[in-house]
Amino acid sequence: MRLRNRKAVTTAVLFVLPAFIIYIVFQIIPLAGAVYFSLSDWNGLAGSPVRFVGLKNFIQVFQDEGFLLSLKNMGKMVLFSVLFHTPLALLMAVAVQAKGKLSRAFKAVFFVPTVFPLTAVGLLWYFVFMPDGTFNALLSAIGLESLTASWLVEEATAMNTIIFVNIWAGVGYYMVILLAGLTTISNDIYEAAKIDGAGPVPCFFQITVPLLKPTIRMCILMDIIGTIKIFDLVFSMTEGGPNGLTNLPTTLMYQEAFKYDHYGAGSAIGIVILLICLAGTGLSELLSSGKEKA
């Protein structure tokens, strides 16, 4: 019996060991390195001296107006992503589940943007919104030339344009998740509600939404964390410009570390991003557990 238990433990350890090693090498060690360099002054070049400076990088980062603006942009992007991604995705999922003649076509059309890398999506919309791009050409063609603008250059429109593209690119992904959640709701519940005289709108708010609450919470949590970590979309559209007006902490981290050779400051920004993700996850879990207890 003891021999069997030992064999079972050995088998379990050998089964988990490769994944554990990969996790240590590609997650724990880089994270430890980021913490170390965030407390140091280094230009990122091999052979250059690494000087320990304590919390100096974090203090300088939070005193930098560019970083504070990037946090504001990130907050704005997260807010609008949460406000639009999940609600729009839920409406689209309900429409697709209705099994109309074009439901499969709509499902494919809505999901297509999520298939492409965000870099490709960013470049696509860059050519649409550039000063002589497709969107301005369309406005001119229909007689609305007065509404044309440099959408990715002007302060009033640059960040809003990126937020729009982010919503467009991600809504199909959350639609598929919510569509999977809708399949778990029994049709008998809807049929019983119809017998009682409930229409589509009461069924949506009193059956669909309550039964999908766990899935909706998961979508919101994934949306918050995913939006905080966005880099490629912004970098491919504006590279954080003009003059840093569309920077997010992720793009600013890249610029500090690899463009300006401030590797310590870049690492400090990376640690701040990690802490924000952990705080967002913890807050979401706390709110969810509080609602379940209530």
Rosetta blueprint (number, residue, H / E / L):
1 M L
2 R H
3 L H
4 R H
5 N H
6 R H
7 K H
8 A H
9 V H
10 T H
11 T H
12 A H
13 V H
14 L H
15 F H
16 V H
17 L H
18 P H
19 A H
20 F H
21 I H
22 I H
23 Y H
24 I H
25 V H
26 F H
27 Q H
28 I H
29 I H
30 P H
31 L H
32 A H
33 G H
34 A H
35 V H
36 Y H
37 F H
38 S H
39 L L
40 S E
41 D E
42 W L
43 N L
44 G L
45 L L
46 A L
47 G L
48 S L
49 P L
50 V L
51 R E
52 F E
53 V L
54 G L
55 L L
56 K H
57 N H
58 F H
59 I H
60 Q H
61 V H
62 F H
63 Q H
64 D L
65 E H
66 G H
67 F H
68 L H
69 L H
70 S H
71 L H
72 K H
73 N H
74 M H
75 G H
76 K H
77 M H
78 V H
79 L H
80 F H
81 S H
82 V H
83 L H
84 F H
85 H H
86 T H
87 P H
88 L H
89 A H
90 L H
91 L H
92 M H
93 A H
94 V H
95 A H
96 V H
97 Q H
98 A L
99 K L
100 G L
101 K L
102 L L
103 S H
104 R H
105 A H
106 F H
107 K H
108 A H
109 V H
110 F H
111 F H
112 V H
113 P H
114 T H
115 V H
116 F L
117 P L
118 L H
119 T H
120 A H
121 V H
122 G H
123 L H
124 L H
125 W H
126 Y H
127 F H
128 V H
129 F H
130 M L
131 P L
132 D L
133 G L
134 T H
135 F H
136 N H
137 A H
138 L H
139 L H
140 S H
141 A H
142 I L
143 G L
144 L L
145 E H
146 S H
147 L H
148 T L
149 A L
150 S L
151 W L
152 L L
153 V L
154 E L
155 E L
156 A L
157 T L
158 A H
159 M H
160 N H
161 T H
162 I H
163 I H
164 F H
165 V H
166 N H
167 I H
168 W H
169 A H
170 G H
171 V H
172 G H
173 Y H
174 Y H
175 M H
176 V H
177 I H
178 L H
179 L H
180 A H
181 G H
182 L H
183 T L
184 T L
185 I L
186 S L
187 N H
188 D H
189 I H
190 Y H
191 E H
192 A H
193 A H
194 K H
195 I H
196 D L
197 G L
198 A L
199 G L
200 P H
201 V H
202 P H
203 C H
204 F H
205 F H
206 Q H
207 I H
208 T H
209 V H
210 P H
211 L H
212 L L
213 K H
214 P H
215 T H
216 I H
217 R H
218 M H
219 C H
220 I H
221 L H
222 M H
223 D H
224 I H
225 I H
226 G H
227 T H
228 I H
229 K L
230 I L
231 F L
232 D H
233 L H
234 V H
235 F H
236 S H
237 M H
238 T L
239 E L
240 G L
241 G L
242 P L
243 N L
244 G L
245 L L
246 T L
247 N L
248 L L
249 P H
250 T H
251 T H
252 L H
253 M H
254 Y H
255 Q H
256 E H
257 A H
258 F H
259 K H
260 Y L
261 D L
262 H L
263 Y H
264 G H
265 A H
266 G H
267 S H
268 A H
269 I H
270 G H
271 I H
272 V H
273 I H
274 L H
275 L H
276 I H
277 C H
278 L H
279 A H
280 G H
281 T H
282 G H
283 L H
284 S H
285 E H
286 L H
287 L H
288 S H
289 S H
290 G H
291 K H
292 E H
293 K H
294 A L
